[in-house]
Structures are given as structure tokens and as C-alpha cells.
Amino acid sequence: MDLDALARNARVLADVAGTPWLAVVKADAYGHGIEAVATTCLAAGATWLGTAQVAEALHLRALLDARGTSRPEPGLDAVPTPDAPRLLAWLVPFLTPEQAAAPGSALRQALAAGIDLSASTPAQVEALAAAARAEGRPARVHLKADTGMSRAGAVAEDVPALAAAARRAEEEGFLDVVGLWSHLSRADEPDSGSTEEHLARFRAAEASVRAAGLTPRVRHLAATGGLLWHPDARLDLVRAGIGLYGLSPDPSVATSSELGLSPVMRLEAPLVQVKRIPAGQAVSYGGTWTAPTDRWLGLVPLGYSDGLPRAAASAGPVSVGGLRTTVVGKVCMDQVVIDLGPAADTEGEPVPAPAAPGDVAVLWGDPGAPGADPATPTADDWAAVCGTINYEIVTRLGARVPRVTAGDGLPASH
Ligand SMILES: *Cc1c(COP(=O)(O)O)cnc(C)c1O
């Protein structure tokens, strides 16, 4: 994980956005390792860190506490800083008020840890208020509107009831409405009109929340796609995920290099074995790939439990010492076989192996990084051959793959 690339990406996105930004570090920072990513993003100017799950935010808070990172003042007008960032978790488990008030409930833990939470329904507001009453401190809440994605959030006709519930809890001293937020569903289709519709619905939700007597200070709507392609959606805060990791939200709109972003993750492993097989020999489970000629093969100790999709059978691209090749045959749980080319020339004379055990096979990374093999495949290449998106390729990196960091994430001193 190239922390210098991460820091550069953060600056590129922050410059485009021109607003405060939240670093999205859910799913172990998209597979990159939450602690190194969070601290690098704070050093690069993030004032907010966001996760989906409350459990992820609690884990992050413990990591930050252990590093001596301060918590911001609880007050509504206290502005967070990189030294005292705010944490937000938006996928809050549903609890009844009784469950929420029980000692050690997820909501009480979140409040005690100073984590902002999202609420989409009056029932969620009531659970937060119950947890806050039990914990003896108001819950900091971001009300979520559904502006067209139909995932979490209150649809237009339900916003007044959500706002009324929040207002009641505010008056009782159990809740502080910090923000109003939503999420774009088609930010990577700049000409679809979808984002304009989201924005119109967002404005309507804001009017309805204000009419209930609430003043959400932090309005946020844009993830990386909105940040890049919809200036009107940047509002008070942007939530940057995939772009921080150097990947484009949609390479068909603009590639990462067109956006000036550098992939942070490089997945590599030293070859365990190199061997020759004769023409006609089948490879891996089911024998789905057969050597067309005498062939050199390499064995890579990474499989589907490490995050290589099975859809990459005989397709996943790999580079070894300047050679660009692919996985051959099925992806196994722990290993894949790669083709290293013909073992004999057209006259039948032996061809030496182009790689040796211990040589490093690169599955995905940044072909443009200084000193990188230009044959290096990208997470986008893997996504294309597997029929998925770069997000899924990096976030599925398995737990047993060691995350090794390079760089310190600080601006170059020269
Ligand atoms: C994952 C997520 C983001 C980040 O999206 P990117 O496209 O990776 O920038 C932002 N907001 C919410 C609500 C998310 O779930």
C-alpha cells in the first residue's frame, strides 16, 4: 500500500472539492488497512472519517485513541480538525428503545466513543434518544434523506415525521441534529439528469427539516463521483472513498490516470514453483485449460480466499518481470497457475523458463508508478475480465494477505 500515492490522491480530490472532506475507510479502508489509511488521510487534511458499520467506527476510535488522536468538542459549532477528527457511521443497527438503552448496546458504545450516527426513521431517532438518555449525553445525528437511490433514508413524504421526531428529541436534550445527508445513485452518469433530481429532492428535504425547526449544519451528498463530476453536489462536506485509493468511480467516464489518481494497492506474490508441462496437458481443477504447446507454468500462492475472483479463470492478468500473462485454468482457494509461455520454439528446440521461483508476480497495481513494471495489470483490468468493478476487486482482498505499507504519506521534503 503506497501511502505516498494515497496522500497525493487525497490532495488531488481535496483541491477539486474545495470543501472539508471525509475519508471513507469502511471495509478495512477498501481492503487497504484502516489504520494506515486513516492516519495518512488525517495527515493529508481529512477532518472527518467515515465507516458504514458502527463496529468499524468503534474499532477506528480505539485505534485513534491508542495513537493519542484527540476527539473534537461535542458542541454543534465545534469544527473538527485533522488533529481532532469527527467519526461518522451510517449503517446503524436497528434497536428498540429498550435494546438501545441497555448497558453496552452498540448505540451507547457509539455515543460514548463520540461517533456521529445516521438516522432515517422516527424509530431510529427514538432508539438514539433512548441510548442518549441512558448514556447521559446527546446523540449527534445526521438525518438521512432518500433522494433517489431507494436504499437508506427517508423519502419525501416521510421526511416531516423524521424531522418532527428529531426535533422532539432535540428539545428534550437527547439529540443534536448535526447534518442532513443523502447518497447519489448515478453520479457516474454525468448527463443522465439523475444527480440534478437528487439535488432537487435534497433541497426539498432540507426545507422540510428547517420548517420543523432544525438547522443541519453539515449537508453532504457527494461520494467520489459526485465530488468529481457534480460541483453542485459538493455542499458542506464530501465523502471520498474510491478516489483516495487511486481508482476511478467509473473508468468509462475517466480513468484513474486521466483523473490524476494513482492506485495505492499492489497485490503481488513470489512464485512458489516454475515447471514445464507438455502440449495437451490440462491445468487446475476440471482441466478447463489445456497447454497448446509445451509450456512453462508458474505457481502463485494466492487464490479465491485471498480475493481473486473465480471469474478470473484463464483470464486474470498477471505480470512477471516485464512479461504480461494470465491465470490459466480455474482459480483455487489458495493458489493459481499462470502461463509463462512456450517451453519449445517452432523447431522444437527448448526455450528457457522466463521466470524462476521467487520472482515476483504482480496481479494488480499501478503500471505508472516510478520503477513499476509497465506490464503491471490494474484493478480495473481485473474488474473488466471478471465482469465486476474495481471496488469489488480491492475490497475483497482476503484477511490473510499481509498488508505492507510503503512511503510515509507525508509531502516530499524536497
Ligand atoms: C461507500 C460510500 C461512499 C464512498 O463512495 P466512493 O464511490 O467510494 O467514493 C460514500 N458515501 C456512502 C454512503 C457510501 O456508502
The ligand as an SDF file (V2000), in Angstrom:
LIG
                    3D

 15 15  0  0  0  0  0  0  0  0999 V2000
  -19.0700    3.7840    0.1830 C   0  0  0  0  0  0  0  0  0  0  0  0
  -19.7360    5.0930    0.3630 C   0  0  0  0  0  0  0  0  0  0  0  0
  -19.1000    6.2920   -0.0050 C   0  0  0  0  0  0  0  0  0  0  0  0
  -17.8190    6.3290   -0.7850 C   0  0  0  0  0  0  0  0  0  0  0  0
  -18.1070    6.0970   -2.1530 O   0  0  0  0  0  0  0  0  0  0  0  0
  -16.9390    6.1670   -3.2500 P   0  0  0  0  0  0  0  0  0  0  0  0
  -17.6560    5.9970   -4.5300 O   0  0  0  0  0  0  0  0  0  0  0  0
  -16.0490    5.0220   -2.9400 O   0  0  0  0  0  0  0  0  0  0  0  0
  -16.2670    7.4730   -3.0970 O   0  0  0  0  0  0  0  0  0  0  0  0
  -19.7120    7.4740    0.3210 C   0  0  0  0  0  0  0  0  0  0  0  0
  -20.8920    7.5020    0.9540 N   0  0  0  0  0  0  0  0  0  0  0  0
  -21.5550    6.3710    1.2890 C   0  0  0  0  0  0  0  0  0  0  0  0
  -22.8720    6.4700    1.9600 C   0  0  0  0  0  0  0  0  0  0  0  0
  -21.0110    5.1330    0.9910 C   0  0  0  0  0  0  0  0  0  0  0  0
  -21.6950    4.0260    1.3210 O   0  0  0  0  0  0  0  0  0  0  0  0
  1  2  1  0
  2  3  1  0
  2 14  2  0
  3  4  1  0
  3 10  2  0
  4  5  1  0
  5  6  1  0
  6  7  2  0
  6  8  1  0
  6  9  1  0
 10 11  1  0
 11 12  2  0
 12 13  1  0
 12 14  1  0
 14 15  1  0
M  END
$$$$
